[in-house]
Amino acid sequence: MEERLSTIYLRNGQNALQYIMSLSEKYRQIATAAIFECLRLGYPLNNMEITGKAREMQRMKNANV
């Protein structure tokens, strides 16, 4: 997974692995899933889109528990 993240670049030029590693450990898993979901949906990879998708995914997860 790390090597795949290192080949994905955000709109600001930072690679996805650097972005994930800059986050608190408790947010890394959901942010990683959000990046792949944004890619799947064709959303631009910027902090706002990734954060928004991560929050949406977290809400869905909490609603299903």
TASUL-V850891 format. One line per field, one symbol per residue. ss: DSSP state (H for helix, E for strand, L for the rest). burial: # if it has 24 or more other ideal C-beta (glycine too) atoms within 12 Angstrom, else .. A space follows every 50 residues. Layout:
ss = ???
burial = ???
//
This chain:
ss = LHHHHLLLELLLLLEHHHHHHLLLHHHHHHHHHHHHHHHHHLLLLLHHHH HHHHHHHHHHHHHHL
burial = ....#..#.#.....#..##.........#########......#...## ..##..#........
//
